[in-house]
Amino acid sequence: MIRLTRKVFTDLAIWMIGLGLIMGIVFPFFVVIMGVPTEQALTPLFFAACMTAGFIVGGVNIWLARKVVGSRLRMLADRMRLVETNLREISISGDTWQCSPEACFIHVDSEDEIGESGKAFNYLIESLAFSHRNDTAVRSFTEMLTSHLELDILTNQALQQLLEHTDASAGAILIAAEGEMKVSVSQGIRSPENVLTSDHVRRALQTEKQVRVTLPEGVVIEESLVDFRPHEIIIDPVLYKGVPLGVIILASAGGFTDEVRARLNLFRQGMALALNNALTHDRLQRLAALDPLTGVYNRRFGMARLHEEFSRAVRATGPLGVMMFDIDHFKKVNDTYGHLAGDRVLIQVAKTARSAIREGDILMRYGGEEFLVILPAASKENAHTVGERMRRMVEETSVADGDQIIRVTISVGITSYPELDVARDQDLVQRADESLYSAKESGRNRVIMG
């Protein structure tokens, strides 16, 4: 239709009133055809009455169009302005999305073009809300990932956010370490270690694709996973440049929506980079803490751990054992067999000592052929038992050097807090060193308590 002005309703008014006037002019001739006498129908007064009626009908139609159609278009325009204002505030201040269905949706009460426009607008609002929810969730998840490099803290925080943003009821994060998967963190899973042997986890790692397990009503998982009856379980491998770094496991009692699955795909991408950084950081931290030759803790890191354990023992008024030992006549080993053989002896003694101490004990290379062992919660008697076991195991161990067999012994000095009432952890080291000196002076290859 030809546009007359820049306003649709003004054009509509002109056309409808013009049509009413034309009908007013045509109507007298029509009534003549219908049998009304010419002298009655074709009079100025009747023409004026018909044109006035046509004008009024056109005006009423315009009023009705504005009332019925215009009100809906105004509502659509108001909602669009509200959405535009909301988006502008979000882009400037980062405020949360305020367009709830009650605030921004349009009530659709017709099945015509106006109704279709309302439906399309509501779909647009749903898409914007979905996009904003995803953006908010991903931004929150990414901020968390970039805030932590420590592996334990990272995986714990990541699991909390995954549970929150996916509405999962239980979950776990597995980490690839030393060639096998280990449970880094779990929540709501009864026996996390059982997950490691799951065929679904193995399949996800082999195919490098997400595995979804949907459980029909009435199927109950006994001890393998969770304390509730899940409807759907997602096993999602985390890959960095094609290398599996871990696995995300999430279980939901109600199932996961398409929105949640799409969000999880976005999470996994950020998780891969953060996990790679955390694992690299963890490896560097361990390398910085380890003696490069023996693989046990170096002196700097070991003494920091001693300070921590001593402070904990003082606070808890609990025992703490300290053991110092060195290799008897080690200089003779170096002079006789060479320094490479001496290095192998050091490595073997450190390996033997590691197998002799308890889980949770801390072994460090104190310097040269001297080693220090921190024994949390160990009294003098406990420490003596560990020290004697270590002395005997080293004595029974040998190192091959060509056709020759090298055997060494160790001397051990032990002390323990609070039997030795000291104010500083260094005092414990000094007493253990004095006991070690006594062991050497009294013949070597023995354990002396101090």
C-alpha positions as CSV (number, residue, x, y, z in Angstrom):
1,M,0.0,0.0,0.0
2,I,1.2,3.5,-0.8
3,R,2.6,5.3,2.2
4,L,1.2,8.8,2.7
5,T,2.9,9.8,5.9
6,R,5.6,8.4,8.2
7,K,3.0,7.2,10.7
8,V,1.1,4.0,10.1
9,F,-2.0,4.9,12.1
10,T,-2.1,8.3,10.3
11,D,-2.0,6.5,6.9
12,L,-4.6,4.1,8.1
13,A,-6.9,7.0,9.3
14,I,-6.5,8.8,5.9
15,W,-7.3,5.6,4.0
16,M,-10.3,4.6,6.2
17,I,-11.8,8.0,6.3
18,G,-11.2,8.4,2.6
19,L,-12.9,5.0,2.0
20,G,-15.8,6.1,4.2
21,L,-16.3,9.3,2.2
22,I,-16.1,7.4,-1.1
23,M,-18.7,4.9,0.3
24,G,-20.9,7.9,1.3
25,I,-20.7,9.2,-2.3
26,V,-21.4,5.8,-3.9
27,F,-24.1,4.7,-1.5
28,P,-27.0,6.9,-2.9
29,F,-26.5,5.4,-6.4
30,F,-26.5,2.0,-4.8
31,V,-29.9,2.6,-3.1
32,V,-31.3,3.9,-6.4
33,I,-30.3,0.5,-8.0
34,M,-32.1,-1.1,-5.0
35,G,-35.3,0.7,-6.0
36,V,-35.3,3.9,-4.0
37,P,-36.7,6.8,-6.1
38,T,-34.1,9.1,-7.6
39,E,-35.7,12.2,-6.2
40,Q,-35.2,10.9,-2.7
41,A,-31.8,9.3,-3.0
42,L,-29.9,11.7,-5.2
43,T,-30.3,14.8,-3.0
44,P,-27.6,16.9,-1.5
45,L,-29.0,16.1,2.0
46,F,-28.8,12.4,1.4
47,F,-25.3,12.6,-0.1
48,A,-24.2,14.7,3.0
49,A,-25.8,12.2,5.4
50,C,-24.1,9.2,3.7
51,M,-20.7,10.9,3.6
52,T,-21.0,11.9,7.2
53,A,-21.9,8.3,8.1
54,G,-18.9,7.1,6.1
55,F,-16.6,9.6,7.9
56,I,-17.9,8.5,11.3
57,V,-17.5,4.8,10.4
58,G,-13.9,5.5,9.3
59,G,-13.2,7.4,12.5
60,V,-14.7,4.6,14.7
61,N,-12.6,2.1,12.8
62,I,-9.5,4.1,13.5
63,W,-10.4,4.3,17.2
64,L,-11.0,0.6,17.3
65,A,-7.7,-0.1,15.5
66,R,-5.8,2.1,17.9
67,K,-7.6,0.5,20.9
68,V,-7.2,-3.1,19.8
69,V,-4.0,-3.2,17.7
70,G,-2.3,0.0,19.0
71,S,-2.5,-1.1,22.6
72,R,-0.7,-4.3,21.9
73,L,1.9,-2.6,19.8
74,R,2.5,-0.1,22.6
75,M,2.9,-3.0,25.0
76,L,5.4,-4.6,22.7
77,A,7.3,-1.3,22.3
78,D,7.3,-0.8,26.1
79,R,8.7,-4.3,26.7
80,M,11.3,-3.7,24.1
81,R,12.3,-0.4,25.8
82,L,12.5,-2.3,29.1
83,V,14.7,-5.0,27.6
84,E,16.9,-2.4,25.9
85,T,17.3,-0.5,29.2
86,N,18.1,-3.8,31.0
87,L,20.7,-4.8,28.5
88,R,22.3,-1.3,28.7
89,E,22.5,-1.4,32.5
90,I,24.0,-4.9,32.3
91,S,26.7,-3.8,29.8
92,I,27.6,-0.8,31.9
93,S,27.3,-2.0,35.5
94,G,27.2,-5.7,35.2
95,D,23.8,-5.9,37.0
96,T,21.9,-9.2,36.9
97,W,19.2,-9.9,34.3
98,Q,15.9,-8.4,35.5
99,C,13.6,-9.6,32.7
100,S,11.6,-12.2,34.4
101,P,8.5,-13.7,32.6
102,E,6.3,-11.5,34.7
103,A,8.2,-8.3,34.0
104,C,9.0,-8.7,30.3
105,F,6.8,-11.3,28.7
106,I,3.8,-10.3,26.6
107,H,0.5,-11.9,27.2
108,V,-0.5,-13.6,23.9
109,D,-4.3,-13.7,23.5
110,S,-4.6,-14.0,19.7
111,E,-3.7,-16.4,16.9
112,D,-2.9,-13.9,14.2
113,E,0.1,-11.7,13.2
114,I,-0.1,-9.8,16.5
115,G,-0.1,-13.0,18.5
116,E,2.8,-14.4,16.5
117,S,4.8,-11.1,17.1
118,G,4.1,-11.6,20.9
119,K,5.3,-15.2,20.8
120,A,8.4,-14.2,18.8
121,F,9.2,-11.5,21.4
122,N,8.7,-14.0,24.3
123,Y,11.0,-16.5,22.6
124,L,13.6,-13.7,22.2
125,I,13.3,-12.9,25.9
126,E,13.8,-16.6,26.8
127,S,16.9,-16.7,24.5
128,L,18.3,-13.6,26.1
129,A,17.7,-14.9,29.6
130,F,19.3,-18.2,28.7
131,S,22.3,-16.4,27.2
132,H,22.6,-14.2,30.2
133,R,22.3,-17.1,32.7
134,N,25.0,-18.9,30.8
135,D,27.2,-15.8,30.6
136,T,26.8,-15.2,34.3
137,A,27.5,-18.8,35.2
138,V,30.6,-19.1,32.9
139,R,31.9,-15.7,34.1
140,S,31.6,-16.9,37.7
141,F,33.2,-20.2,36.9
142,T,36.0,-18.6,35.0
143,E,36.7,-16.1,37.8
144,M,37.0,-19.0,40.2
145,L,39.3,-20.9,37.9
146,T,41.6,-18.0,37.5
147,S,41.8,-17.3,41.2
148,H,43.4,-20.6,42.2
149,L,46.5,-22.5,41.2
150,E,46.5,-25.0,44.1
151,L,45.0,-28.3,42.7
152,D,43.0,-29.3,45.8
153,I,41.5,-25.8,46.2
154,L,40.8,-25.5,42.5
155,T,39.0,-28.9,42.2
156,N,37.0,-28.3,45.4
157,Q,35.8,-24.9,44.3
158,A,35.1,-26.1,40.8
159,L,32.9,-29.0,42.0
160,Q,30.9,-26.6,44.2
161,Q,30.3,-24.4,41.2
162,L,29.4,-27.3,38.9
163,L,26.9,-28.6,41.4
164,E,25.4,-25.1,41.8
165,H,25.2,-24.2,38.1
166,T,24.0,-27.6,36.9
167,D,21.5,-28.4,39.8
168,A,23.3,-31.7,40.2
169,S,22.9,-33.5,43.5
170,A,26.2,-35.3,43.6
171,G,29.5,-35.2,41.8
172,A,33.2,-35.8,41.7
173,I,36.3,-34.6,39.9
174,L,39.0,-37.2,39.0
175,I,42.5,-36.2,38.2
176,A,45.1,-37.9,36.0
177,A,48.2,-38.4,38.2
178,E,51.2,-40.7,37.7
179,G,49.5,-42.5,34.9
180,E,46.2,-43.3,36.6
181,M,43.0,-41.6,37.7
182,K,42.7,-40.4,41.3
183,V,39.7,-38.9,43.1
184,S,40.6,-35.3,43.8
185,V,37.2,-34.3,45.3
186,S,33.7,-35.7,45.7
187,Q,30.4,-34.8,47.2
188,G,27.4,-37.0,47.7
189,I,29.1,-40.1,46.4
190,R,29.2,-42.9,48.8
191,S,32.4,-44.7,47.7
192,P,34.4,-42.4,45.4
193,E,37.1,-45.0,44.9
194,N,34.6,-47.3,43.2
195,V,34.1,-44.8,40.5
196,L,37.7,-45.2,39.3
197,T,36.9,-48.7,38.1
198,S,33.7,-47.8,36.4
199,D,33.3,-48.9,32.8
200,H,31.6,-45.6,32.0
201,V,34.6,-43.6,33.2
202,R,36.9,-45.9,31.2
203,R,34.7,-45.5,28.1
204,A,34.6,-41.7,28.4
205,L,38.4,-41.6,28.6
206,Q,38.9,-44.0,25.7
207,T,36.4,-42.2,23.4
208,E,37.2,-38.8,24.7
209,K,33.5,-38.0,24.6
210,Q,30.9,-37.3,27.2
211,V,29.0,-40.4,28.4
212,R,25.4,-40.0,29.6
213,V,23.8,-42.7,31.7
214,T,20.0,-42.5,32.1
215,L,18.4,-44.7,34.6
216,P,14.8,-45.8,34.2
217,E,12.3,-45.5,37.1
218,G,12.7,-48.2,39.7
219,V,16.4,-48.9,39.0
220,V,18.5,-48.3,42.1
221,I,22.3,-48.0,42.2
222,E,23.6,-49.9,45.2
223,E,27.0,-48.9,46.4
224,S,28.7,-47.7,43.3
225,L,27.6,-44.1,43.3
226,V,25.3,-42.0,45.4
227,D,23.1,-42.0,48.4
228,F,20.0,-41.1,46.4
229,R,18.3,-42.5,43.3
230,P,19.7,-40.6,40.3
231,H,17.8,-40.2,37.0
232,E,20.8,-39.2,35.0
233,I,24.6,-39.3,35.3
234,I,27.1,-37.4,33.2
235,I,30.7,-38.5,32.8
236,D,32.6,-35.8,31.0
237,P,36.4,-36.2,30.2
238,V,38.5,-33.0,30.5
239,L,41.0,-32.8,27.7
240,Y,43.8,-30.4,27.1
241,K,45.2,-30.5,23.6
242,G,43.9,-34.1,23.3
243,V,45.5,-35.2,26.5
244,P,43.0,-36.4,29.3
245,L,43.7,-34.5,32.5
246,G,40.6,-35.5,34.4
247,V,37.0,-36.5,34.5
248,I,33.9,-34.6,35.7
249,I,31.1,-36.8,37.1
250,L,27.7,-35.3,37.9
251,A,24.5,-37.1,39.1
252,S,21.1,-35.6,39.1
253,A,17.9,-36.9,40.6
254,G,15.7,-35.1,38.0
255,G,17.9,-35.2,34.9
256,F,19.8,-32.5,33.1
257,T,18.2,-30.0,30.7
258,D,19.7,-29.0,27.4
259,E,20.6,-25.7,28.9
260,V,22.6,-27.4,31.6
261,R,24.4,-29.6,29.1
262,A,25.3,-26.6,27.0
263,R,26.6,-24.8,30.0
264,L,28.6,-27.9,31.1
265,N,30.3,-27.9,27.7
266,L,31.4,-24.3,28.3
267,F,32.6,-25.1,31.8
268,R,34.7,-28.0,30.5
269,Q,36.7,-25.8,28.1
270,G,37.7,-23.4,30.9
271,M,38.3,-26.3,33.3
272,A,40.8,-27.9,30.9
273,L,43.0,-24.9,30.8
274,A,42.8,-24.2,34.5
275,L,43.4,-27.9,35.4
276,N,46.5,-28.0,33.1
277,N,47.8,-24.8,34.8
278,A,47.1,-26.3,38.3
279,L,48.8,-29.6,37.4
280,T,51.8,-27.8,36.0
281,H,52.0,-25.6,39.1
282,D,51.7,-28.7,41.3
283,R,54.5,-30.4,39.5
284,L,56.7,-27.3,39.7
285,Q,55.9,-27.0,43.4
286,R,56.9,-30.6,44.0
287,L,60.1,-30.1,42.0
288,A,60.9,-27.1,44.0
289,A,60.4,-29.0,47.2
290,L,62.3,-32.1,46.2
291,D,66.0,-32.9,46.3
292,P,66.9,-33.6,42.7
293,L,69.1,-36.6,43.5
294,T,67.1,-38.6,46.0
295,G,63.6,-37.4,45.3
296,V,62.9,-36.7,49.0
297,Y,62.1,-33.3,50.3
298,N,64.9,-30.7,50.3
299,R,66.1,-29.0,53.4
300,R,64.2,-25.7,52.8
301,F,60.9,-27.3,52.3
302,G,61.5,-30.0,55.0
303,M,62.3,-27.4,57.6
304,A,59.2,-25.4,56.8
305,R,57.2,-28.6,57.3
306,L,59.0,-29.2,60.6
307,H,58.0,-25.7,61.8
308,E,54.3,-26.5,60.8
309,E,54.3,-29.8,62.6
310,F,56.0,-28.4,65.7
311,S,53.5,-25.6,65.9
312,R,50.7,-28.1,65.6
313,A,52.1,-30.3,68.3
314,V,52.5,-27.3,70.7
315,R,48.8,-26.2,70.0
316,A,47.5,-29.8,70.4
317,T,49.9,-30.7,73.2
318,G,50.7,-33.8,71.2
319,P,54.0,-35.7,70.6
320,L,56.4,-35.0,67.7
321,G,59.4,-37.2,67.0
322,V,62.5,-36.0,65.1
323,M,65.1,-38.4,63.7
324,M,68.4,-37.5,62.1
325,F,70.6,-40.2,60.4
326,D,73.5,-40.3,58.1
327,I,75.5,-43.0,56.2
328,D,78.4,-44.4,58.0
329,H,81.8,-43.9,56.3
330,F,80.2,-42.4,53.2
331,K,83.4,-40.6,52.3
332,K,85.1,-44.0,52.1
333,V,82.3,-45.2,49.7
334,N,83.0,-42.2,47.4
335,D,86.8,-42.6,47.6
336,T,86.6,-46.4,46.9
337,Y,83.8,-46.6,44.3
338,G,83.5,-43.1,42.9
339,H,80.9,-40.4,43.2
340,L,78.5,-42.0,40.8
341,A,78.4,-45.1,42.9
342,G,78.0,-42.8,46.0
343,D,75.0,-41.2,44.4
344,R,73.4,-44.6,43.8
345,V,74.0,-45.4,47.5
346,L,72.3,-42.1,48.5
347,I,69.3,-42.9,46.3
348,Q,69.0,-46.4,47.6
349,V,69.2,-45.3,51.2
350,A,66.6,-42.6,50.7
351,K,64.3,-45.2,49.0
352,T,64.8,-47.7,51.8
353,A,64.2,-45.0,54.4
354,R,60.9,-44.0,52.7
355,S,59.7,-47.6,52.9
356,A,60.7,-47.8,56.6
357,I,58.9,-44.7,57.9
358,R,55.2,-44.5,58.5
359,E,52.6,-42.9,56.2
360,G,52.4,-39.3,57.0
361,D,56.1,-39.1,58.2
362,I,58.3,-36.6,56.4
363,L,61.7,-37.4,55.0
364,M,64.2,-34.7,53.9
365,R,67.8,-34.6,52.8
366,Y,69.3,-32.4,55.4
367,G,72.7,-32.1,53.7
368,G,75.3,-34.3,52.1
369,E,74.7,-37.8,53.4
370,E,72.5,-36.6,56.3
371,F,68.8,-37.0,56.4
372,L,66.1,-35.8,58.8
373,V,62.8,-37.5,59.5
374,I,59.8,-35.7,61.0
375,L,57.5,-38.1,62.9
376,P,54.1,-36.5,63.7
377,A,52.4,-37.9,66.8
378,A,55.3,-40.1,67.6
379,S,56.7,-40.5,71.1
380,K,60.3,-41.5,71.8
381,E,59.3,-45.2,71.8
382,N,57.4,-44.9,68.5
383,A,60.3,-43.0,67.0
384,H,62.8,-45.6,68.3
385,T,60.8,-48.4,66.7
386,V,60.8,-46.6,63.3
387,G,64.5,-45.7,63.6
388,E,65.5,-49.3,64.5
389,R,63.4,-50.7,61.6
390,M,65.1,-48.2,59.2
391,R,68.6,-49.1,60.5
392,R,68.0,-52.8,60.0
393,M,66.5,-52.4,56.5
394,V,69.4,-50.2,55.3
395,E,71.9,-52.7,56.7
396,E,70.2,-55.5,54.7
397,T,70.2,-53.5,51.5
398,S,73.0,-53.5,48.9
399,V,73.9,-51.5,45.8
400,A,75.6,-53.2,42.8
401,D,78.6,-51.5,41.2
402,G,79.7,-53.7,38.4
403,D,80.8,-57.0,39.9
404,Q,81.1,-55.5,43.4
405,I,78.4,-55.2,46.0
406,I,78.3,-52.1,48.2
407,R,76.8,-52.3,51.7
408,V,76.4,-49.4,54.0
409,T,74.9,-48.8,57.5
410,I,73.4,-45.7,59.1
411,S,73.7,-44.1,62.5
412,V,70.5,-42.6,63.9
413,G,69.8,-40.0,66.6
414,I,66.3,-39.5,67.9
415,T,64.4,-37.1,70.2
416,S,60.8,-36.3,70.8
417,Y,58.6,-33.4,72.0
418,P,57.3,-32.9,74.7
419,E,59.6,-35.4,76.4
420,L,62.2,-32.9,75.4
421,D,60.6,-29.6,76.6
422,V,61.9,-27.0,74.0
423,A,60.5,-23.7,72.8
424,R,61.7,-24.0,69.2
425,D,61.8,-26.7,66.5
426,Q,65.4,-26.0,65.9
427,D,66.2,-27.2,69.4
428,L,64.7,-30.6,68.5
429,V,67.0,-30.7,65.4
430,Q,70.0,-29.8,67.6
431,R,69.2,-32.6,70.1
432,A,68.7,-35.1,67.3
433,D,72.0,-34.1,65.8
434,E,73.7,-34.5,69.2
435,S,72.2,-38.0,69.5
436,L,73.4,-38.8,66.0
437,Y,76.9,-37.7,67.1
438,S,76.7,-40.0,70.1
439,A,75.7,-42.9,67.9
440,K,78.7,-42.4,65.7
441,E,81.0,-42.0,68.7
442,S,79.8,-45.2,70.2
443,G,80.5,-47.4,67.2
444,R,78.0,-46.4,64.4
445,N,75.2,-48.6,63.0
446,R,73.0,-47.9,66.0
447,V,70.0,-45.8,67.3
448,I,70.6,-43.4,70.1
449,M,67.7,-41.6,72.0
450,G,68.2,-38.1,73.2
